[in-house]
């Protein structure tokens, strides 16, 4: 499986790159941000995000789930919550409204929700300042964990929110279009991270050359980039290697029906190691289960409607794994 040539998607302006290093004005209350993204819609991002949030809260953590699918929000539905009166649409359009004021109880212990933007044709054109304000205020919320449910695709704000997270998860279906878009998402996040890294500012032009879809510079892949940087500046090559090592997204394969489907996750992991030089963590798969659509039709969270299902047990084990490996205070 060859990684698709989708480099034109990762152009990052100087204005946008400033977002990543915006200082937080107050000590952070939030322990960690977990973001759920993916290359296309309909792959189960909201299902995964909502149930990660519920599972975290059931382990005794205070959690706020934030729907960042700007223009296509539905996290409230998978959580079984009516559409809140205030959402990110109001936050982005009102200078006087705080993110805290958009937060509503989910009806489940220790779990709150901030609903995504609704009915705003311009909301996907948010400014870097608005992104900075959202992340700053999100980190000041009184919560142990934030769950970001990201929109489909590879827009600049989606990449920024994904890279802001302490744990980034990518959902994937065992389908050709989903696999292709998964690579697109990974590649865009990979180069966006490198372009935004202050430690690599002196080789930014070389990183930008690597994103040129025409390959006119001769740098056509991450390995080409590393070789060229090493040739010109060995010290910078070590910094580049370190930044790459810090990019470790987690992969979750959804709707697996066969062992062949399950193995797709391992194939994606292997290709990412070979092509990007990254250690992607394939944390597991979710079996296809009709209880998912039944819970959605009833407007009830999967974990509450079918608490003894195999799927719920799998999600709990994923959360336990992530807490053990990345959580600051364990379970």
N, C-alpha and C positions, 0 to 999 in steps of 0.2 A: 504494500500500500504506500503510494507516494504521497507526501504532503502536498496539498494544492498550493499553487502559486497565487497568493492572495495578498501580496504585499502592499498594494495600493490602499488597503483598508487601515493601515497603521500609521498614517501621517498624523503627527502630533504637533500642534502649534506651540510656540513658546508660552502663549497665554494659558493653554490647557495644561502644559507640563508643570506650571507653577502650582497647580491644585494639589499635587501629591505631597508636597513638602510644606503645606500650610500648617503653621503651628497651632496647637490646641491652646485656647486661652485659659482653660481651667484644668485642674487635675482630672484625669479620666475616671469616671465611675464605672464604665463598662469594662468588663474583663477582656472580652474578645468579641470580634465581629466574625460571623460565619456568613459567607456569601454563596448563593446558589445561582449558577449561570448555565448557559448552553448556547449552541449555535442557532437553534431554530425554535419556533413555538410548538406547543403540543407534545413536549417530551417529558413532562412531569415535574418541571421546576417548582411550581407552586405546591404540588402534592408533597414533594420532598421537603421544601422549606417549611411548610406548615407542620409536618409531622416531626421534623427535627426540633422545631420550636416546642411542640407539645412534649416530646420526649425529654428534652432538656429541663422543662419545667417540672415534669414528673420526678426527675432526679433531684429536685429541691432547689433549682436555680430560678432566679427571676429573669424573665425573657421578654424582649420586645421584638416582634416580627414587623419588618417594614417592607411594604410592597413597593419596589422600585421599578416595576414594569410600567413605565410612564406612558399613559395612553391606553393600556390594556390590562388594568389591574383586576385581579380576581382572587387574591390571597384571602380576602374576607370570606369568600364563598367556601374555600377548602377548610377554613377554620370554623365555618358554621355561624358567621357573624353577619348581621344585616349591614348594608352599606352605611358606614359612619357619616354623620353630617359634615364633619370636617376631614379633609384629606390633604394629600400633598399638593393638589391643585390650589387649595386655599393657602397653603404655606408658601408656595411660589409666587402667588399673586398678591399676597398681603404682607406688607413690611412689618406690621404690628403683631402678626400671629407667630407664635413660637411652635417648634416641633412638639414640645411637651403638650401643648393644647390640642394637637391632632391625635394624641394617643388615647385609645379607648380600651376598656377591659374586654377580654375575649370571652368572658364567661367561664374560663378555666383558671384554676389557681395559679398565681404567679406568672400569668401570660397576658401581655398586652399587645395591641395591634395599632399600627399606623398604616392607614389605607393608602393605596396608590392614587395617582392623579386620575381624575375622571372628567370626561367631556371637555377637554381643553386641547384645541388643535395646535397650540404653540408650546405645550408643556415639554415636548421632546427637544425644544430649542433652549433649554435652560443654560444659563451662563456659568462660567467657572466660579464666579462669586457665589451664585446660588448653590452650586455643588459644595463649595467650601463651607458655607453656612449650614447646609444639611448635615454634613459629616461632623462638623464641630458640635452642633447641637445634639446630634445622635449620640456622640461619645459622652455627653454630659447627662444623658438620661440615667435615671436610677434603675439600673439593670445589671445583671451579671453577664448576660449575652445578648447580642443583637443578631437577628437573622435577616439578611438582605435577600429578598426574592427579586432577582434581576429580570429585566426584559430580555426578549429574544434578540439575537443579532450581536453586532460588534460595534455599536456606536461608541463615541468617545466617552460619554458619561457612563455607559455600561462597563467599559473597560476600567474607568477610574474607580467606580464602586467595587468592582471585583478585586482590583489590586489594593484597595484600601483595607480589605479584609485580612484578618489573621489566618483564617482558614478559607480557602476558595474551593468550592465543589463544582464539578461540571457534570450535568446530567446528559445521558446519551441513550438513544434507542438503537436496537439492533437492526437498523435500516440504512441503506446506502446514503440517502440524503442527510440523515442525522449524523452519520459518521463523517461525511464530507464537511458538514457545517461545524462539527466538533473540532476538526483540524483547523478550520478557519478561525474559530474562537481561540484555540490555544495559540495559534501563530500570532494573531493580533495582540493577545494579552502578553505574549512573550516579548515581542518587539516594543510594545508600548512601555513595558517595564524597563527595558534597556534604554529607551529614548528618554524616559523620565528620571533615570538614575543620575543623581548629581555627581556620583563618583566616576561616571563615564562621560562627563561633559566634554572632555578633551578629545574623545573619539566619536562624538555624536555624528559627525559627517559620515564616518564609516558605517555606523549603525543605520543611518538614513539610506546609505547606498545599498545596504542589504535588503531594504524594503522596496527597492526599485523593481517593479515587475518585469521590466525589460532586461534587467541584469547587465546594463551597459558598463558597469564598473568592474564586471567580472566576479562580483560577490553575489552568488546565487543561492546560498544556503547559510545556515548558522555556522557550519564547519568552515566554509569559505571565509566568513567574517572573522572567526577566531584566528585562522591562519594569517589573514592579512593584518589584523591588529598585532599579533605576535611578531610578525615580520617588521612592522613599523615601530612598535613600542611594547616590548616584552612585559614591562611593569604594568601597563594598561591591560594587557592580556590576562594578567593574574586578577586584576580587579573585575574584568569582564567575566572570568570564570567564577568568581565569588558571587556576582550578581545572578548569574545563571543558576548557581547551586541553591539560591534562595527562592527560586521559582519552583514550587512543588505542589501543583494543584492536585486535588483529589477527584477521582473518577467514580461515578455511580452509574451502572447500566440498569436501565429501567425496562420493564415489560419483557423479561427474559422468558422464553418458552422452552428452549432446548439448551443442551450443553454447548452446542455450537454458538448460540447467542451469548452464553456466559463467557466463552473464550474470546469474543470480540474485545472485551475489556482488556484482556492480556495482550492482544494484538496491538491495540491502540497504545498501551503502555510501552511495548517494545519499540514501536515506530517512533514514539516521542523520545525515547532514550537514544535511538540511533540518529534521528534527524535533528532534534533540538538539543540533545545532551542533557535532558532533564529527567529527574527521578519522579515520574508521576506515580501517585499512590492509588492503585485500584482497590478501593475499600470494600467493594462488593457489588452484588446485583440484587434487584428487586424482581421477584417472579411476577409474571402476568397474573392478575387476580381480579375477578369480577367485582369483588367487594369495593374496589376503588370507585367505579362509576355508580355503584349503588349508594355509597356514602355521599357522593357529590349530588346525586339526584335528590337525596333526602336533606341536603344542605347540612350535613353533620360531619364533623372531623372523622377521618378514617379510624384514628386511634380510640375514639370514644364510641363509635358505632360498632366496630369489630375489634374489640380490645384483645381477643384471644387468637386473632388470625396470625398466620405465619408471617405475613408482610409486616405487621406491627412488631413482632419479635425481631425480625431482621433489622428494622430501623432502630430499635432500641440497642441492638448489638453494635450498629454503626456508631451511634452516639457514644456508647461506652468506650469504643475503640478511640474515637476522636478525643474524648475527655481524658482518657489515659495517656494518649500521646501528645495532646496539645493543650488540654485544659489546665488552667493555672492552679486550681485547687482540687483537681481530681473530681470524684463523684460527690 
